Amino acid sequence: MRLLLDTRILLWCLEGEEKLPDQAHTIISSADEVYASAANIWEIIIKTSTGKLKIETDPQGMVQAIADSGFQMLSIKPEHALKLMHLQDFHRDPFDRILIAQSLVEPLHLVTCDSVVAKYNGNIIKV
């Protein structure tokens, strides 16, 4: 199975698995490939700069932590952005929407704890 992690799940993986739900840990540890997205880094930078998110590692260190974890990095491609035109309007968060679009285009299973994100389709895994 190929996975894409939403930002909260990614942060839990990188900052301490004690916050990571057991189901997520099991799914991630048994996956063939696990991806983090440039959108995750974008969201972390925006939310830390506005004070909406506090993290232990600076965003530059977060990129290194992703590489050290063995997760692969997924860039944002034009195809991902174009997929946004076809998404239903369940969720307005632009970071979640681009992650959903990436998961559909690649295809990857998006691992999330967000019940609104889980409304999109069968490639979403809610933990």
C-alpha positions as CSV (number, residue, x, y, z in Angstrom):
1,M,0.0,0.0,0.0
2,R,1.2,3.5,-0.8
3,L,0.4,6.3,1.7
4,L,0.3,10.0,1.8
5,L,0.3,11.5,5.3
6,D,-1.8,14.6,6.3
7,T,0.1,17.2,8.2
8,R,-1.1,16.2,11.7
9,I,-0.3,12.6,11.1
10,L,3.1,13.5,9.7
11,L,3.9,15.7,12.7
12,W,2.9,12.9,15.1
13,C,5.2,10.5,13.3
14,L,8.1,12.9,13.4
15,E,7.7,14.5,16.8
16,G,6.8,11.4,18.8
17,E,4.8,8.4,18.0
18,E,3.1,8.4,21.4
19,K,0.5,10.8,19.9
20,L,0.0,8.7,16.8
21,P,-3.1,6.5,16.9
22,D,-2.4,2.8,17.0
23,Q,-4.3,2.2,13.8
24,A,-2.1,4.8,12.0
25,H,1.1,3.3,13.4
26,T,0.1,-0.1,12.1
27,I,-0.9,1.2,8.7
28,I,2.2,3.3,8.3
29,S,4.6,0.6,9.5
30,S,3.2,-2.0,7.1
31,A,3.0,0.3,4.0
32,D,5.2,-0.2,0.9
33,E,5.8,3.5,0.4
34,V,5.0,6.5,2.6
35,Y,5.0,10.0,1.3
36,A,5.0,13.5,2.8
37,S,4.1,16.4,0.6
38,A,5.5,19.8,-0.1
39,A,2.0,20.9,1.0
40,N,2.8,19.6,4.5
41,I,5.8,21.8,4.7
42,W,3.9,24.7,3.3
43,E,1.1,24.2,5.9
44,I,3.6,23.9,8.7
45,I,5.4,27.1,7.7
46,I,2.2,29.1,7.3
47,K,0.6,27.9,10.5
48,T,3.8,28.3,12.7
49,S,4.3,31.9,11.3
50,T,0.7,32.8,12.2
51,G,0.9,31.2,15.7
52,K,-1.7,28.5,14.9
53,L,0.8,25.7,15.3
54,K,3.7,25.1,17.7
55,I,6.3,22.5,16.7
56,E,9.5,21.4,18.4
57,T,11.5,21.4,15.1
58,D,12.0,24.3,12.8
59,P,10.6,23.7,9.2
60,Q,14.1,23.3,7.8
61,G,14.8,20.6,10.4
62,M,11.4,19.1,9.5
63,V,12.5,18.5,5.9
64,Q,15.6,16.7,7.2
65,A,13.5,14.7,9.7
66,I,11.2,13.6,6.8
67,A,14.3,12.4,4.8
68,D,15.7,10.6,7.9
69,S,12.3,8.9,8.5
70,G,12.5,7.1,5.2
71,F,9.4,8.9,4.0
72,Q,9.5,10.1,0.4
73,M,8.8,13.7,-0.6
74,L,6.0,14.4,-3.0
75,S,6.2,17.7,-5.0
76,I,3.1,19.6,-6.0
77,K,2.5,19.2,-9.7
78,P,0.2,21.0,-12.1
79,E,-1.9,17.8,-12.3
80,H,-2.5,18.0,-8.6
81,A,-3.7,21.7,-8.8
82,L,-5.9,20.9,-11.8
83,K,-7.6,18.1,-9.8
84,L,-8.9,20.7,-7.4
85,M,-11.4,21.8,-10.0
86,H,-13.1,18.4,-9.7
87,L,-13.2,18.1,-5.9
88,Q,-16.5,18.4,-4.1
89,D,-16.7,21.3,-1.7
90,F,-16.7,19.4,1.6
91,H,-13.6,21.0,2.9
92,R,-12.3,24.6,2.4
93,D,-8.8,24.1,3.9
94,P,-6.5,24.6,0.9
95,F,-3.8,22.4,2.5
96,D,-6.1,19.5,3.0
97,R,-7.6,20.0,-0.5
98,I,-4.2,19.8,-2.2
99,L,-3.4,16.7,-0.2
100,I,-6.7,15.1,-1.3
101,A,-6.0,16.0,-4.9
102,Q,-2.5,14.6,-4.7
103,S,-3.8,11.3,-3.3
104,L,-6.3,11.0,-6.1
105,V,-3.8,11.8,-8.9
106,E,-0.9,9.6,-7.8
107,P,-2.9,7.4,-6.5
108,L,-2.1,7.2,-2.8
109,H,-4.1,6.5,0.3
110,L,-4.3,9.7,2.4
111,V,-4.0,8.9,6.1
112,T,-5.9,11.5,8.2
113,C,-7.6,12.0,11.5
114,D,-9.9,14.7,10.0
115,S,-13.5,13.4,9.6
116,V,-14.3,16.1,7.0
117,V,-11.4,14.9,4.8
118,A,-12.7,11.4,5.2
119,K,-15.9,12.4,3.3
120,Y,-14.0,12.5,-0.1
121,N,-13.7,8.9,-1.3
122,G,-12.4,5.4,-0.7
123,N,-8.7,6.3,-0.9
124,I,-8.9,8.2,2.4
125,I,-8.0,6.3,5.5
126,K,-9.4,7.9,8.7
127,V,-7.6,6.9,11.9
